[in-house]
Amino acid sequence: MFFQIIWDEEDDLLGNVQHIAEHGLTVDEVEAVLNDPQSEDFSQSSNRPCCFGYTPGGEYIIVIYEEVDNAAYPITA
């Protein structure tokens, strides 16, 4: 569980908010998984930490993130 999750500005076309939106996900859905993961691991392609869990709507997703000073910076989901 992370007490802080770092998001780029919504209008930043190269930011993480826009990137997860391209995958059909919202900030709230990603935060739900980061705050209540079912399991954790490391991405095989990037070796970054990742977690698996359910969105409030019941979709099972993976969130890949970086840890920054005890906060999570979502990379993709």
N, C-alpha and C positions, 0 to 999 in steps of 0.2 A: 504494500500500500504506500502510495506517495502522498505527501501532504501538499506538494506543489507540482503542477504539471505545466510545462512551459509551452505556450502557443505563440506562433507568429501572428502578425496582424491579419485579419480576415481578407484584406484587399491585397496582400502580398501574394502575387501570382506564383511565386516559387516557394512559398511557405508551407508549413505542415498542415495548416487548416485546409488550404486548397488541395493539397495532395490527398488527404484522406477523403475529401469530398469527391475527388475523381474516382474513388473506389466505392462511392455510394454510402459513406459513413459520416456521422456528425461528431463534433467535439464531445457531446454528452455520451455517445455510444463508446467512444474510445476511452474516455475517463472512467466509465463504469467498469470496463474490463481491467484497466490499470489499477483501480481501487479494490477490485474483488476478483483477482485472477483464479481460474480453476487449476492452472499449472504454469510453470515457468521453465524457460530453457534458453538456448542461444540459437540465433538464426544460423542455418547452415551456410547461407550465401554471404552474409556480412559479418558473422560472429558477434553481432550485437545482441544484447539481452532482449528477450521477447516473452510475452505472456499470452495465454489463451484463456478465453472466457466468453461469457454470454452478454450480449447487449440487453438493455431493458426490453427490447422487442423479441428476445429469444434467439437471436442469430449468434452462432458460435464463430468467433473471429480470433485472429492473431494480431497482436500489436507489437511492432518492433520499435524500440526506443533506445535512447542514450541516457545514461545517468549523468546528471550535471549537479554537483553539490547537493546530493540527496534529493534532487528533483528529477522528474522524468521529462525528456524532450521526445515526444512521439515522432518517429521517422516515417513510418508507413503502417497501414493496417489493411 
